[in-house]
Every structure is written in C-alpha cells, then in structure tokens.
Amino acid sequence: MPADDELVERLRDGDDSAFAVILGAWSGSMLRLAMSFVSTPASAEEVVQDTWLAVIRGIDGFEGRSALKTWVFRILVNTAKKRGIKEHRTVPFGSLLPEDSGPTVDPDRFRPADDPHPGHWRPGEKPRRWSEPEDAAERVELGNVLAAAIAQLPARSRVVLTLRDAEGYTCEEVCALLEITPGNQRVILHRARAAVRAQLEPYFRTITGDVTTES
C-alpha cells in the first residue's frame, strides 16, 4: 500500500489504479462494518458504494488530519448511520446501556464469599489456552463458529469489536470514528470480547476438551 501522501495525490489526479488499490484493500472491511448499521446485505452494499462516491467527490477536501483510511471509514460510518435511521435501525453509541451492566463471566465459576479463597476460580473452571487449528478445515470451522458468535452480539458491540480486533483500529481511532468516550469504548469492547469467548468455550470443549477465555 503506497503512503497516504502518494495515494491522496494520485486520487486527486484521477488515477484509476490508486482508486483500485484502496477499493480492493478496504471494501470488504467496509461492507462488514456497514452491516452493523443497516438491515440487509444489499443496503450495506449501497452504503459502501455511496461512501466511495463521497470519497471521490471529497478527496480534494481531505486535510490529512487523520489517516486516509480513517477518513474513509468515518465517511462510511456517517453514511451507514443515516441509512440506519431511515431503516429505523439505529446503533446508539454515546451512552452505556443496560446490556453493559452485570457480570461478563458466570459468577458460579468463582469460589463463594465463605470459601477460604473467595473470588478465585472453582476447580475445573479456570480458563486454559486452546491450541491453534491444525489444518485448513479446522481453521474454516473455527472461523464459522467465530463469525456466528460475533453475529449474535448487539449491533453496537459488533461494530466496536470489528473495528478493534478485526480491523486493528486503536481505542483513540474508534472513539473518533464513533464519537464515544474512551471509557465507553473500553466497556463495550470488554463485554463484546467476553460474550464471544463465552460462545467459543463450548466449541473448544467439544473438539479438544481444552477451554480458554484469553484473547
């Protein structure tokens, strides 16, 4: 991937090959993110198309205050939010919700208050690291299980998890994209990760008998 300065200059000059580079590199991620805001894959595809049109029309106004990718994804989020509102499918980010309260791990997995070691893991409940899939078939199977677990998350949690763990955005970048506080971002991400790990535990019990809740 060329440096941002080079990409921006080429895009402003109408270089089709530069546009093809970012189109191929980012469209898949953009589509996955858009799906968290809208109701159908077709609607998500339209959001991505509208985003690219906005990028082409607005590239002359790009000031370089953020990475080019961050700027493009911010356009995507804003476009998807507007589409979601029209479809009556909004994703509230600005405040914590009831889903953000309560334990992220079943309290019964810990020793009770009257135990000599209160709060410690009960025997057999302490997470253990699982082994990596041994072949392509296992990797595909695990990928499907992981995708299903992420799909069950509330939309807001799915967005934050996707940006942080799939796309590699920093906390600061996610907060800027979604206009949320660092505290909210941490809570949402922690609960999203915990929910996904909880979904993966039965799978690993079945195939290996080895369980973990480590990232």
C-alpha positions in Angstrom: 0.0 0.0 0.0 1.5 3.4 -1.0 1.9 6.1 1.6 -1.1 8.3 2.3 0.5 11.4 0.7 1.1 9.5 -2.5 -2.3 7.9 -2.6 -4.1 11.2 -2.0 -2.1 12.9 -4.7 -2.9 10.1 -7.2 -6.5 10.1 -6.2 -6.8 13.9 -6.8 -5.2 13.4 -10.2 -7.9 10.8 -11.1 -5.5 7.9 -11.1 -7.8 4.8 -11.5 -5.1 2.4 -10.3 -4.8 4.2 -7.0 -8.5 4.0 -6.5 -8.4 0.3 -7.4 -5.8 -0.2 -4.7 -7.9 1.1 -1.8 -11.1 -0.3 -3.3 -9.7 -3.8 -3.2 -8.0 -3.3 0.2 -10.8 -1.8 2.2 -14.2 -2.7 0.6 -14.5 -6.0 2.4 -14.0 -4.4 5.8 -16.3 -1.5 4.9 -19.1 -4.0 3.9 -18.7 -5.9 7.2 -18.9 -2.7 9.2 -21.8 -1.3 7.2 -23.8 -4.5 8.0 -23.8 -3.5 11.7 -25.8 -0.4 10.9 -28.3 -1.5 8.2 -30.8 -4.2 7.8 -29.8 -6.1 4.7 -26.6 -7.0 2.7 -28.0 -5.1 -0.3 -28.4 -2.0 1.9 -24.8 -2.4 3.2 -23.5 -2.6 -0.4 -25.3 0.6 -1.2 -23.7 2.3 1.8 -20.3 1.2 0.6 -21.0 2.5 -2.9 -22.2 5.8 -1.6 -19.1 6.0 0.6 -16.8 5.6 -2.4 -18.7 8.2 -4.3 -18.3 10.6 -1.4 -14.6 9.8 -1.2 -14.1 10.6 -4.9 -16.1 13.8 -4.6 -14.5 14.9 -1.4 -10.8 13.9 -1.8 -9.8 17.5 -2.6 -11.0 18.5 0.8 -9.0 15.8 2.7 -6.7 17.7 5.0 -4.6 14.9 6.3 -5.6 15.4 10.0 -6.1 11.6 10.2 -5.0 8.6 8.2 -6.7 8.3 4.8 -8.3 5.0 5.8 -9.7 6.6 9.0 -11.2 9.4 6.9 -12.8 6.9 4.5 -14.2 4.8 7.3 -15.6 7.9 9.1 -17.5 8.7 5.9 -18.7 5.1 5.9 -19.9 5.3 9.5 -21.7 8.6 8.9 -23.3 7.2 5.7 -24.4 4.0 7.4 -25.8 5.8 10.4 -28.0 7.9 8.1 -29.1 4.8 6.3 -29.8 3.0 9.5 -32.0 5.9 10.7 -34.1 5.7 7.5 -34.5 2.0 8.1 -35.4 2.6 11.8 -32.3 0.6 12.8 -30.1 2.9 14.8 -27.0 2.0 16.8 -26.6 4.1 20.0 -23.0 4.7 20.8 -22.9 7.7 23.1 -24.1 6.2 26.4 -23.9 3.0 28.2 -27.0 0.7 28.0 -28.5 -2.0 30.3 -26.5 -4.6 28.3 -23.4 -3.0 29.7 -24.2 -3.9 33.3 -23.9 -7.3 35.1 -21.1 -9.8 35.1 -19.3 -10.8 31.9 -18.4 -14.2 33.4 -20.9 -16.5 35.2 -20.4 -15.8 38.9 -20.9 -19.5 39.7 -17.5 -20.2 38.1 -15.8 -18.5 41.1 -15.5 -19.5 44.7 -18.1 -18.0 47.0 -17.5 -15.5 49.8 -17.3 -18.1 52.5 -14.6 -20.1 50.7 -11.0 -19.9 52.0 -10.1 -18.4 48.6 -13.2 -16.2 47.7 -13.3 -14.9 44.2 -10.8 -17.4 42.9 -11.8 -19.9 40.1 -13.6 -23.0 41.1 -11.8 -26.3 40.3 -12.1 -27.0 36.6 -13.4 -23.5 35.8 -10.1 -21.7 35.3 -9.7 -20.8 31.6 -6.9 -22.6 29.7 -5.3 -21.6 26.4 -6.5 -23.6 23.5 -4.3 -24.9 20.7 -4.3 -23.5 17.2 -6.3 -25.3 14.5 -4.1 -28.0 12.9 -5.4 -27.8 9.4 -7.3 -25.7 6.9 -10.6 -27.5 7.6 -10.3 -26.8 11.3 -9.5 -23.1 10.6 -12.5 -22.8 8.4 -14.7 -24.4 11.0 -13.4 -22.2 13.8 -13.9 -19.1 11.5 -17.5 -20.1 11.1 -18.0 -20.5 14.8 -16.4 -17.2 15.5 -18.4 -15.4 12.8 -21.6 -16.8 14.3 -20.6 -15.7 17.8 -19.9 -12.1 16.5 -23.2 -12.1 14.6 -25.1 -12.7 17.9 -23.6 -9.5 19.5 -25.7 -6.4 19.8 -25.0 -4.1 16.9 -23.0 -1.6 18.9 -20.8 -4.3 20.4 -20.3 -5.8 16.9 -19.1 -2.5 15.5 -16.6 -1.8 18.2 -15.2 -5.4 18.2 -14.9 -5.4 14.4 -13.0 -2.1 14.4 -10.7 -3.0 17.2 -10.0 -6.7 16.7 -10.7 -7.3 13.0 -9.6 -4.0 11.5 -6.9 -3.1 14.1 -8.0 0.4 15.0 -6.7 1.9 18.2 -9.0 3.0 21.0 -8.5 6.6 20.0 -9.4 5.9 16.4 -12.5 4.1 17.3 -13.6 6.8 19.7 -13.1 9.4 16.9 -15.0 7.3 14.3 -18.0 6.5 16.6 -17.9 9.7 18.7 -17.8 7.8 22.0 -15.6 8.3 25.1 -12.6 6.0 25.8 -14.5 4.7 28.9 -17.5 3.7 26.8 -15.2 2.1 24.2 -13.4 0.0 26.8 -16.7 -1.2 28.4 -18.3 -2.1 25.1 -15.1 -3.9 23.8 -14.6 -5.8 27.1 -18.2 -7.1 27.1 -18.1 -7.9 23.4 -14.9 -10.0 23.8 -16.3 -11.7 26.9 -19.5 -12.6 25.0 -17.6 -14.1 22.1 -15.3 -16.1 24.3 -18.3 -17.5 26.1 -19.7 -18.7 22.8 -16.3 -20.3 21.8 -15.9 -22.2 25.0 -18.4 -25.0 24.2 -16.8 -25.4 20.8 -13.4 -26.0 22.2 -14.7 -28.3 24.9 -16.3 -30.4 22.2 -13.2 -30.7 19.9 -10.4 -30.7 22.4 -11.6 -30.6 26.0 -9.4 -27.5 26.3 -11.0 -24.2 27.2 -9.8 -20.6 27.4 -11.2 -17.1 27.8 -7.9 -15.5 26.9 -7.8 -13.1 23.9 
